[in-house]
Amino acid sequence: MKICIITDFLKPQCNGIAIRFEEYIENLRLLGHEVIVYGPSNCPTSNKHLYSVTNRFNPSNRICFPTFEMCYDLITNNYDIVHMVYPAAFFSYAVFIIHFFKLFKIVTSNHVMVNDYGKVYLSYPIYFILYYIFKIFIYLPQLLFVDKILGPSSHSDFDVTFKKKIEIIPTGINLSKFTPSFKKRDNILLYVGRLAPEKNLDKLCQSIPINYKLQIIGDGPCKNDLKKKYACDNIEFIGKVNNDELCKHYQNAKAHITFSEYETYCLTLLESVACGTPIIYPNCDVFNEIYQNDFNELCLRPDNNLIQILSYIDANEIELQHKCRNYAEKKSWVNTTKKLTHF
């Protein structure tokens, strides 16, 4: 197939969406597909560049806009599929207009719960206005013009705004990069992710038992405030870590923990599982959909608190490490990308 992928999210960004699409692109090409990528000019993977500006809510990311080159390319080349990556996708209207004159399939994938983020970052009047702007100008056009709407889980803004379940885009993991270590581990809990209000990090820091150490990897707008409030002997702020170096941190931790309920997948949990490190996650729709069948004992609930989960992990540590790795081995990026092509 001849595929055009248009995305704001690629390396050098290190978020889950960028990692996901770097892997899709590489493996689609390995499977023999011709893949043309439009993205920010600072992204080596994009062989065609879009005009972009800094995302004020997340300065490490860029927001892209359509260019004449992109429009001309879509008009003059015969693509089988055009895949647009949301949430921003300000280039989408250009694609929709061209679609009236060219016969290509449009696929979109939505990777952020914008509705949830709005509740965290915006006052109610502004949130209320933006809710309807997104509903009318971002989500409704997808329902009208797109052949397939995908997301990392069925819990999405389409579910909230239109009561519509979307199809699930398969997620994989690099099994050669994230490898297991089967051993008794020190009492270290690990958080890997953005340090931002929606991640519920205050509650996480306040919940760590005195006989455990919390290591926090990542950067974000709350970093300085969190360090000022919580940096101590049993809470360590490591900062940003190169993706290639994450494995050793996962391998040394007793468990990876998150209290964030504003996710559509959370790739760091799958990275942890691939390293044989159990995950501790909150009781919310997304994580229950993904992990409840396999790791229900690790879900934080009123009847299953953090102390109980840590006791369970301690009593079943090596067995859980093997169970985690076995789960991850079903999700190689090659197999995942093959599933993606079926859409």
C-alpha positions as CSV (number, residue, x, y, z in Angstrom):
1,M,0.0,0.0,0.0
2,K,1.0,3.6,-0.4
3,I,0.3,5.3,2.9
4,C,0.6,9.0,3.9
5,I,0.9,9.6,7.7
6,I,0.4,13.2,8.8
7,T,1.3,13.8,12.5
8,D,2.5,16.4,15.0
9,F,4.2,13.7,17.0
10,L,7.6,12.2,16.1
11,K,11.1,12.1,17.5
12,P,12.8,14.0,19.0
13,Q,9.6,14.1,21.1
14,C,9.7,11.3,23.7
15,N,5.9,11.1,24.4
16,G,4.0,7.8,23.8
17,I,2.4,9.1,20.6
18,A,5.7,9.9,19.0
19,I,7.2,6.5,20.1
20,R,4.1,4.7,18.8
21,F,4.3,6.3,15.3
22,E,8.1,5.9,15.0
23,E,7.5,2.2,15.4
24,Y,4.5,2.0,13.1
25,I,6.4,3.8,10.3
26,E,9.5,1.6,10.7
27,N,7.5,-1.6,10.7
28,L,5.2,-0.6,7.9
29,R,8.2,0.0,5.7
30,L,9.7,-3.4,6.8
31,L,6.5,-5.0,5.7
32,G,7.0,-3.5,2.2
33,H,4.6,-0.6,2.3
34,E,5.5,2.8,0.9
35,V,5.1,5.3,3.7
36,I,5.4,9.1,3.2
37,V,5.5,11.1,6.5
38,Y,4.5,14.7,7.0
39,G,5.5,16.2,10.3
40,P,7.5,19.0,12.0
41,S,10.7,20.1,10.4
42,N,12.8,19.2,13.4
43,C,11.7,15.5,13.2
44,P,14.1,13.3,11.2
45,T,11.4,10.7,10.4
46,S,9.3,13.2,8.5
47,N,10.5,13.2,4.9
48,K,8.0,16.0,4.1
49,H,7.7,18.9,6.5
50,L,4.8,21.0,7.7
51,Y,4.8,24.5,9.1
52,S,4.6,24.2,12.9
53,V,4.6,26.2,16.1
54,T,5.3,25.3,19.8
55,N,2.4,23.8,21.7
56,R,2.0,26.2,24.7
57,F,0.5,23.5,26.9
58,N,3.4,21.2,26.2
59,P,6.5,23.1,24.9
60,S,8.3,19.9,23.9
61,N,5.6,19.3,21.2
62,R,4.8,21.1,18.0
63,I,1.4,21.9,16.4
64,C,1.5,21.5,12.6
65,F,-0.4,23.3,9.8
66,P,-1.0,22.3,6.2
67,T,1.3,23.5,3.5
68,F,0.9,23.9,-0.3
69,E,3.4,21.0,-0.8
70,M,1.1,18.6,1.3
71,C,-2.0,19.6,-0.6
72,Y,-0.3,19.3,-4.0
73,D,1.1,15.9,-3.0
74,L,-2.3,14.6,-1.9
75,I,-3.9,15.8,-5.2
76,T,-1.2,14.5,-7.6
77,N,-0.3,11.2,-5.9
78,N,-2.5,8.1,-5.5
79,Y,-2.4,7.3,-1.9
80,D,-4.3,4.2,-0.7
81,I,-4.6,5.6,2.9
82,V,-4.1,8.9,4.6
83,H,-3.7,8.5,8.3
84,M,-4.0,11.7,10.4
85,V,-2.9,11.8,14.0
86,Y,-5.0,13.7,16.5
87,P,-5.6,15.6,18.9
88,A,-4.4,18.8,17.1
89,A,-4.6,17.9,13.4
90,F,-5.1,21.4,12.1
91,F,-4.2,20.0,8.7
92,S,-7.3,17.9,8.6
93,Y,-9.6,20.3,6.9
94,A,-7.2,20.5,3.9
95,V,-7.3,16.7,3.7
96,F,-11.1,16.6,3.9
97,I,-11.5,19.1,1.1
98,I,-9.0,17.2,-1.1
99,H,-10.8,14.0,-0.3
100,F,-13.9,15.2,-2.2
101,F,-11.8,15.0,-5.4
102,K,-9.5,12.1,-4.7
103,L,-10.4,8.5,-3.9
104,F,-8.2,7.6,-0.9
105,K,-9.2,6.2,2.5
106,I,-9.0,8.4,5.5
107,V,-8.0,7.0,8.9
108,T,-7.7,9.0,12.0
109,S,-6.3,8.0,15.4
110,N,-7.1,10.0,18.6
111,H,-4.5,9.7,21.4
112,V,-5.5,12.3,24.0
113,M,-8.6,12.8,26.1
114,V,-8.9,16.5,25.4
115,N,-12.1,16.7,27.4
116,D,-10.3,15.5,30.5
117,Y,-7.4,17.8,30.0
118,G,-9.8,20.7,29.6
119,K,-11.2,20.0,33.1
120,V,-7.7,20.1,34.6
121,Y,-6.3,23.1,32.9
122,L,-9.2,25.4,32.1
123,S,-11.8,27.4,34.1
124,Y,-15.4,26.2,33.5
125,P,-16.6,28.9,31.1
126,I,-13.5,28.4,28.8
127,Y,-13.8,24.7,29.1
128,F,-17.5,24.8,28.2
129,I,-16.7,26.9,25.1
130,L,-13.8,24.7,24.0
131,Y,-15.8,21.5,24.6
132,Y,-18.3,22.6,21.9
133,I,-15.6,23.9,19.6
134,F,-13.9,20.5,19.7
135,K,-17.1,18.7,19.4
136,I,-18.2,20.6,16.2
137,F,-14.9,21.3,14.5
138,I,-12.6,18.4,15.5
139,Y,-14.8,15.4,16.2
140,L,-17.9,15.8,14.1
141,P,-15.9,16.1,10.8
142,Q,-14.3,12.8,11.6
143,L,-17.7,11.1,12.0
144,L,-18.8,12.6,8.7
145,F,-15.7,12.2,6.5
146,V,-13.4,9.5,8.0
147,D,-13.5,5.8,7.0
148,K,-12.0,4.5,10.3
149,I,-11.7,6.3,13.6
150,L,-9.1,4.7,15.9
151,G,-7.8,5.1,19.4
152,P,-5.5,3.2,21.9
153,S,-8.6,2.2,23.9
154,S,-12.3,2.5,23.4
155,H,-12.5,5.2,26.0
156,S,-12.2,8.4,24.0
157,D,-13.7,11.9,23.6
158,F,-16.1,10.3,21.0
159,D,-17.5,8.2,23.8
160,V,-18.0,11.3,26.0
161,T,-19.4,13.7,23.3
162,F,-21.2,11.3,21.0
163,K,-21.6,8.1,23.0
164,K,-19.8,6.4,20.2
165,K,-17.1,3.7,20.7
166,I,-14.2,3.9,18.3
167,E,-12.0,1.0,17.1
168,I,-8.8,0.2,18.9
169,I,-5.5,0.9,17.3
170,P,-3.2,-1.9,18.4
171,T,-0.3,-1.0,20.7
172,G,3.1,-2.8,20.7
173,I,6.4,-2.8,22.6
174,N,10.0,-3.1,21.5
175,L,10.9,-6.4,23.1
176,S,14.6,-6.2,22.3
177,K,14.9,-2.8,24.0
178,F,12.8,-3.5,27.0
179,T,14.0,-6.8,28.4
180,P,13.3,-8.5,31.7
181,S,15.3,-9.2,34.8
182,F,13.9,-11.9,37.0
183,K,15.2,-11.3,40.6
184,K,14.2,-10.1,44.0
185,R,14.2,-6.3,43.9
186,D,14.7,-3.5,46.4
187,N,11.7,-1.6,47.7
188,I,11.7,0.9,44.8
189,L,8.5,2.3,43.2
190,L,9.0,3.9,39.8
191,Y,7.0,6.6,38.0
192,V,7.8,7.4,34.4
193,G,5.9,10.2,32.7
194,R,5.2,13.9,32.3
195,L,5.2,15.9,35.5
196,A,1.9,17.7,35.0
197,P,-1.3,18.4,36.9
198,E,-3.3,15.7,35.2
199,K,-0.9,13.0,36.4
200,N,-2.1,13.3,40.0
201,L,1.5,13.3,41.3
202,D,0.7,15.1,44.6
203,K,-1.5,12.1,45.7
204,L,1.2,9.7,44.5
205,C,4.0,11.4,46.5
206,Q,1.8,11.5,49.6
207,S,0.9,7.8,49.3
208,I,4.4,6.2,49.4
209,P,4.9,3.9,52.4
210,I,7.9,4.9,54.6
211,N,9.8,1.6,53.8
212,Y,9.6,2.3,50.0
213,K,11.5,4.7,47.8
214,L,9.7,6.5,44.9
215,Q,11.9,7.3,41.9
216,I,10.3,9.9,39.5
217,I,11.5,10.0,35.9
218,G,10.3,12.8,33.6
219,D,9.9,16.5,33.2
220,G,7.1,19.0,33.0
221,P,5.5,22.2,34.4
222,C,5.1,20.8,37.9
223,K,8.7,19.6,38.3
224,N,10.0,22.5,40.5
225,D,6.9,22.7,42.6
226,L,6.9,18.9,43.2
227,K,10.6,18.9,44.1
228,K,10.1,21.7,46.5
229,K,7.3,19.9,48.3
230,Y,8.4,16.3,48.2
231,A,12.2,15.8,47.5
232,C,13.5,13.8,50.4
233,D,15.3,10.5,51.2
234,N,12.5,8.3,49.9
235,I,11.4,10.5,47.0
236,E,14.0,11.0,44.3
237,F,13.5,13.2,41.2
238,I,15.8,11.7,38.5
239,G,14.7,14.0,35.7
240,K,14.6,13.2,32.0
241,V,16.1,9.9,30.9
242,N,17.0,8.8,27.4
243,N,14.5,6.3,26.1
244,D,17.3,3.8,25.5
245,E,18.3,4.0,29.2
246,L,14.8,3.4,30.7
247,C,15.1,-0.4,30.8
248,K,17.6,-0.5,33.7
249,H,15.3,1.7,35.8
250,Y,12.3,-0.5,35.2
251,Q,14.4,-3.6,35.9
252,N,15.5,-2.2,39.3
253,A,12.0,-1.3,40.5
254,K,9.7,-3.4,42.6
255,A,6.8,-1.9,40.6
256,H,5.8,0.9,38.2
257,I,3.1,3.1,39.7
258,T,0.8,5.7,38.4
259,F,-2.2,7.5,39.8
260,S,-3.1,9.3,36.5
261,E,-6.7,8.7,35.3
262,Y,-6.4,10.9,32.3
263,E,-4.9,8.5,29.8
264,T,-5.9,6.8,26.6
265,Y,-3.2,4.0,27.0
266,C,0.0,5.0,29.0
267,L,2.8,3.3,27.0
268,T,5.1,3.4,30.1
269,L,3.0,0.7,31.8
270,L,3.6,-1.6,28.8
271,E,7.3,-0.8,28.8
272,S,7.4,-1.7,32.5
273,V,5.6,-5.0,32.0
274,A,8.0,-5.9,29.2
275,C,10.8,-5.5,31.7
276,G,9.1,-7.9,34.0
277,T,8.1,-5.1,36.4
278,P,4.5,-5.2,37.8
279,I,2.3,-2.2,37.4
280,I,0.1,-0.5,40.0
281,Y,-2.7,1.5,38.4
282,P,-5.8,3.4,39.4
283,N,-9.4,2.1,39.0
284,C,-10.5,3.9,35.8
285,D,-12.1,2.9,32.6
286,V,-9.0,2.9,30.4
287,F,-6.7,0.8,32.6
288,N,-9.5,-1.5,33.5
289,E,-10.2,-2.1,29.8
290,I,-6.5,-2.8,29.1
291,Y,-5.2,-4.6,32.2
292,Q,-8.1,-5.9,34.4
293,N,-8.3,-9.4,32.9
294,D,-4.5,-10.0,33.5
295,F,-3.5,-7.8,36.4
296,N,-6.7,-7.2,38.4
297,E,-4.8,-7.8,41.7
298,L,-2.7,-4.7,40.9
299,C,-5.6,-2.2,40.6
300,L,-6.0,0.4,43.3
301,R,-9.5,0.2,44.7
302,P,-11.2,0.9,48.1
303,D,-10.9,-2.9,48.8
304,N,-7.4,-3.2,47.4
305,N,-5.1,-0.4,48.7
306,L,-1.5,0.3,48.0
307,I,-0.2,-1.6,51.1
308,Q,-2.2,-4.7,50.1
309,I,-0.9,-4.6,46.5
310,L,2.7,-4.2,47.6
311,S,2.3,-7.2,50.0
312,Y,0.8,-9.2,47.1
313,I,3.7,-8.3,44.8
314,D,6.3,-9.1,47.5
315,A,4.7,-12.5,48.1
316,N,4.5,-13.4,44.3
317,E,7.5,-11.3,43.0
318,I,9.2,-13.7,40.6
319,E,6.0,-15.3,39.4
320,L,4.6,-11.8,38.6
321,Q,7.7,-10.8,36.7
322,H,7.3,-13.8,34.4
323,K,3.6,-13.1,34.0
324,C,4.4,-9.5,33.0
325,R,6.9,-10.6,30.4
326,N,4.6,-13.2,28.9
327,Y,1.9,-10.6,28.6
328,A,4.3,-8.2,26.7
329,E,5.6,-10.9,24.4
330,K,2.2,-11.0,22.7
331,K,2.6,-7.4,21.7
332,S,5.7,-7.0,19.5
333,W,5.6,-4.0,17.2
334,V,5.8,-6.3,14.1
335,N,2.7,-8.2,15.1
336,T,0.9,-5.0,16.1
337,T,1.7,-3.3,12.8
338,K,0.4,-6.3,10.9
339,K,-2.9,-5.9,12.8
340,L,-2.9,-2.2,12.0
341,T,-2.7,-2.9,8.3
342,H,-5.9,-4.9,8.5
343,F,-7.8,-1.7,9.1
